[in-house]
Amino acid sequence: MEVPEALLLLAAGLAAGMVNAVAGGGSLITFPAMIAVGLPPIAANVSNSMAVCPGYLASVLGSRADLPDRRWLLRLVPGTVLGTAAGCALLLSTPARAFELVVPFLVLGATAVLAFQEQLRRLVRQQDGGSSGPLRPGLAGNGTAVRSPARQTVGLHAMIVVGAVYGGYFGAALGVMLVAGLALVLDETLTRVSAIKNLLSAVVGLTTIVAFAAFGPVNWTAVAVVAPATIVGGYAGARLVRRLPPEVLRTVIVVFGTAIGLLLLYRAWT
């Protein structure tokens, strides 16, 4: 790999780590960069998924103060692992073109869910009879899980599995989709939702490492350049999230998610 190519991947990794911590979608920086240095699309996708994982881990470290009760979080891990494994299997066994055509609409839909989160919550509250109690599987003030109807718990886990399948298959804008879904089903601040998103993204990333290291066409040189850069960028981005007011963070995520969706739409249909 030439020096200019390595510098391009290094810069892309730094930027992607910060973007993943703040809003998600950093893979839309590193994936095109890997294509630009000559990697085939599937190899670029696989290598990119492995390279950005350390950035997810750094984001968890940077946002650990905002994570809820550990026992509650552990309940989310099995579905995340299984969903990611299924997504990895799909990537390695089916053509990517069909999913590429659907991805833009998934990203734009997830961003819209986040943008209209409060309106959707009011709608669901009205359908639930106007209850003033905890609307969804949220967290109490002491960080423990709040009891909720079984169907709401099932909805939370279903959303996580779907997001994990997406993360295992393609992964770009995974953070946007997770934040949108979690913000809808959890009665929590967006800062804490972002911290949970970081943890789930890290679980997705670790699972893809195991799957792709065993079965995927990994370009280890590209991974070695990008991965350390995502660590630095991910930690810095997670620290930035804690300093942003919730509405500013929401606006950043919505704007970035919309831009990601439109970019994917343009790339898929041109």
C-alpha positions as CSV (number, residue, x, y, z in Angstrom):
1,M,0.0,0.0,0.0
2,E,1.4,3.4,-1.0
3,V,1.8,6.2,1.5
4,P,-1.0,8.4,0.0
5,E,-3.4,5.5,0.2
6,A,-2.4,4.8,3.8
7,L,-2.9,8.5,4.7
8,L,-6.3,8.5,3.1
9,L,-7.4,5.5,5.2
10,L,-5.9,7.0,8.3
11,A,-7.9,10.2,7.9
12,A,-11.0,8.3,7.1
13,G,-10.6,6.2,10.2
14,L,-10.3,9.3,12.4
15,A,-13.3,10.9,11.0
16,A,-15.4,7.7,11.0
17,G,-14.6,7.1,14.7
18,M,-15.9,10.5,15.7
19,V,-18.9,10.3,13.5
20,N,-19.8,6.8,14.8
21,A,-19.7,8.0,18.4
22,V,-21.8,11.1,17.7
23,A,-24.4,9.9,15.3
24,G,-23.3,6.7,13.6
25,G,-22.6,6.3,9.9
26,G,-18.8,6.5,9.9
27,S,-18.6,3.5,7.6
28,L,-19.8,5.8,4.9
29,I,-16.4,7.5,5.2
30,T,-14.2,4.4,5.5
31,F,-16.0,2.2,3.1
32,P,-15.6,4.6,0.1
33,A,-12.0,5.2,1.2
34,M,-11.3,1.5,0.9
35,I,-12.9,1.3,-2.5
36,A,-10.8,4.3,-3.5
37,V,-7.6,2.5,-2.7
38,G,-8.6,-0.4,-4.9
39,L,-10.4,-3.0,-2.7
40,P,-13.3,-4.9,-4.3
41,P,-16.7,-4.0,-2.8
42,I,-17.2,-7.2,-0.7
43,A,-13.6,-7.1,0.6
44,A,-14.0,-3.4,1.3
45,N,-17.2,-4.1,3.2
46,V,-15.8,-6.9,5.2
47,S,-12.5,-5.1,6.0
48,N,-14.4,-1.9,6.9
49,S,-16.7,-3.8,9.4
50,M,-13.7,-5.2,11.2
51,A,-11.7,-1.9,11.1
52,V,-14.4,0.3,12.7
53,C,-15.0,-2.1,15.6
54,P,-12.2,-0.6,17.8
55,G,-13.8,2.8,17.4
56,Y,-17.0,1.3,18.8
57,L,-15.1,0.0,21.8
58,A,-13.5,3.4,22.4
59,S,-16.9,5.0,22.2
60,V,-18.2,2.7,25.0
61,L,-15.3,3.7,27.1
62,G,-15.9,7.3,26.5
63,S,-19.7,7.1,27.3
64,R,-19.5,4.5,30.1
65,A,-20.8,7.0,32.7
66,D,-24.1,7.2,30.9
67,L,-24.7,3.4,30.6
68,P,-27.6,1.9,32.6
69,D,-27.7,-1.1,34.9
70,R,-25.4,-3.9,33.7
71,R,-27.9,-6.7,34.2
72,W,-30.4,-4.9,32.0
73,L,-27.8,-4.4,29.3
74,L,-26.8,-8.1,29.3
75,R,-30.3,-9.1,28.3
76,L,-29.8,-7.3,25.0
77,V,-26.6,-9.1,24.1
78,P,-27.9,-12.5,22.9
79,G,-30.3,-11.0,20.3
80,T,-27.5,-8.6,19.1
81,V,-25.1,-11.5,18.6
82,L,-27.6,-13.7,16.8
83,G,-28.8,-11.0,14.6
84,T,-25.3,-9.9,13.6
85,A,-24.3,-13.5,12.8
86,A,-27.4,-13.8,10.6
87,G,-26.4,-10.6,8.8
88,C,-22.8,-11.8,8.3
89,A,-24.1,-15.1,6.8
90,L,-26.4,-13.1,4.4
91,L,-23.5,-11.0,3.3
92,L,-21.2,-13.9,2.6
93,S,-23.8,-16.0,0.8
94,T,-26.0,-13.6,-1.2
95,P,-25.4,-10.8,-3.7
96,A,-25.1,-7.3,-2.1
97,R,-26.9,-5.5,-4.9
98,A,-30.5,-6.1,-3.7
99,F,-29.7,-4.9,-0.2
100,E,-27.9,-1.9,-1.5
101,L,-31.1,-0.8,-3.2
102,V,-33.1,-1.1,0.1
103,V,-30.5,0.4,2.5
104,P,-31.2,4.1,1.6
105,F,-34.8,3.8,2.5
106,L,-34.0,2.0,5.8
107,V,-31.6,4.8,6.8
108,L,-34.1,7.6,5.8
109,G,-36.9,5.8,7.7
110,A,-34.8,5.4,10.8
111,T,-33.8,9.1,10.7
112,A,-37.5,10.1,10.3
113,V,-38.4,8.0,13.3
114,L,-35.8,9.9,15.4
115,A,-36.9,13.3,14.0
116,F,-40.6,12.7,14.9
117,Q,-39.9,10.7,18.1
118,E,-42.1,12.8,20.4
119,Q,-45.0,12.8,18.0
120,L,-44.8,9.0,17.7
121,R,-44.6,8.7,21.5
122,R,-47.8,10.7,21.9
123,L,-49.5,8.6,19.3
124,V,-48.5,5.4,21.0
125,R,-49.5,6.8,24.4
126,Q,-53.0,7.6,23.1
127,Q,-53.3,4.1,21.7
128,D,-52.3,2.7,25.1
129,G,-55.1,4.6,26.8
130,G,-53.3,7.7,27.7
131,S,-51.2,6.1,30.4
132,S,-49.0,8.6,32.3
133,G,-46.6,5.9,33.6
134,P,-43.5,4.6,31.9
135,L,-44.4,4.1,28.3
136,R,-41.7,1.7,27.2
137,P,-39.0,-0.5,28.6
138,G,-37.2,2.4,30.1
139,L,-34.9,2.9,33.0
140,A,-35.7,4.1,36.4
141,G,-33.8,7.0,38.0
142,N,-31.5,4.6,39.8
143,G,-30.5,3.0,36.5
144,T,-32.5,-0.2,36.9
145,A,-35.0,-1.6,34.4
146,V,-38.6,-0.3,34.5
147,R,-41.3,-3.0,34.3
148,S,-43.3,-2.8,31.1
149,P,-45.8,-4.9,29.1
150,A,-44.4,-8.0,27.5
151,R,-45.2,-6.8,24.0
152,Q,-43.1,-3.7,24.5
153,T,-40.2,-5.8,25.7
154,V,-40.6,-8.0,22.6
155,G,-40.6,-4.9,20.5
156,L,-37.3,-3.7,21.9
157,H,-35.6,-7.0,21.3
158,A,-37.1,-7.3,17.8
159,M,-35.8,-3.8,17.0
160,I,-32.3,-4.8,18.2
161,V,-32.2,-8.0,16.2
162,V,-33.3,-6.2,13.0
163,G,-30.6,-3.6,13.6
164,A,-28.0,-6.3,14.3
165,V,-28.8,-8.1,11.1
166,Y,-28.3,-4.9,9.2
167,G,-25.1,-4.2,11.0
168,G,-23.8,-7.7,10.2
169,Y,-24.7,-7.4,6.5
170,F,-23.7,-3.8,5.7
171,G,-23.3,-1.7,8.8
172,A,-23.2,1.8,7.3
173,A,-25.4,4.1,9.4
174,L,-26.0,1.4,12.0
175,G,-25.7,4.0,14.7
176,V,-28.4,6.2,13.2
177,M,-30.8,3.2,13.0
178,L,-30.1,2.1,16.5
179,V,-30.5,5.5,18.0
180,A,-33.8,6.0,16.2
181,G,-35.2,2.7,17.3
182,L,-33.9,2.9,20.9
183,A,-35.1,6.5,21.3
184,L,-38.6,5.3,20.3
185,V,-38.8,2.3,22.7
186,L,-36.9,3.7,25.7
187,D,-38.0,6.6,27.9
188,E,-34.5,7.9,28.3
189,T,-32.4,10.9,27.5
190,L,-30.7,10.9,24.1
191,T,-27.3,11.0,25.7
192,R,-28.0,7.7,27.5
193,V,-29.6,6.3,24.4
194,S,-26.4,7.1,22.5
195,A,-24.4,5.3,25.2
196,I,-26.5,2.2,24.8
197,K,-26.1,2.5,21.0
198,N,-22.4,2.6,21.4
199,L,-22.4,-0.7,23.4
200,L,-24.7,-2.5,21.0
201,S,-22.6,-1.3,18.1
202,A,-19.5,-2.7,19.9
203,V,-21.2,-6.1,20.3
204,V,-22.1,-6.0,16.6
205,G,-18.5,-5.1,15.7
206,L,-17.0,-7.9,17.8
207,T,-19.3,-10.5,16.3
208,T,-18.4,-9.4,12.8
209,I,-14.7,-9.7,13.6
210,V,-15.2,-13.4,14.6
211,A,-17.3,-14.2,11.5
212,F,-15.3,-12.3,8.9
213,A,-11.9,-13.4,10.3
214,A,-13.0,-17.0,9.8
215,F,-14.9,-16.7,6.6
216,G,-14.6,-13.3,4.9
217,P,-12.1,-11.9,2.4
218,V,-10.4,-9.5,4.8
219,N,-7.7,-7.1,3.7
220,W,-5.6,-7.0,6.9
221,T,-3.4,-4.1,5.7
222,A,-6.4,-1.8,5.4
223,V,-7.7,-3.0,8.8
224,A,-4.4,-2.3,10.4
225,V,-4.3,1.3,9.2
226,V,-8.0,2.2,9.9
227,A,-8.6,0.4,13.2
228,P,-6.2,2.5,15.4
229,A,-7.5,5.7,13.9
230,T,-11.1,4.8,14.8
231,I,-10.1,4.3,18.4
232,V,-8.8,7.8,18.7
233,G,-11.8,9.3,16.8
234,G,-14.3,7.1,18.7
235,Y,-13.1,8.2,22.1
236,A,-13.0,11.9,21.2
237,G,-16.5,11.7,19.7
238,A,-18.0,10.0,22.7
239,R,-16.6,12.7,25.0
240,L,-18.1,15.3,22.7
241,V,-21.6,13.7,22.9
242,R,-21.7,14.2,26.7
243,R,-21.1,17.9,26.3
244,L,-23.9,18.5,23.7
245,P,-27.5,19.5,24.8
246,P,-30.0,16.8,23.8
247,E,-31.8,18.9,21.2
248,V,-28.4,19.8,19.5
249,L,-27.5,16.1,19.5
250,R,-30.8,15.1,18.0
251,T,-30.5,17.8,15.3
252,V,-27.0,16.6,14.4
253,I,-28.1,13.0,14.2
254,V,-31.2,13.8,12.1
255,V,-29.2,16.0,9.7
256,F,-26.4,13.5,9.4
257,G,-28.8,10.6,9.0
258,T,-30.7,12.4,6.2
259,A,-27.4,13.1,4.4
260,I,-26.3,9.5,4.7
261,G,-29.6,8.3,3.3
262,L,-29.6,10.6,0.4
263,L,-26.0,9.7,-0.4
264,L,-26.8,6.0,-0.3
265,L,-29.8,6.6,-2.5
266,Y,-27.7,8.4,-5.0
267,R,-25.1,5.7,-5.1
268,A,-27.6,2.8,-5.3
269,W,-29.7,4.2,-8.1
270,T,-27.0,5.8,-10.3
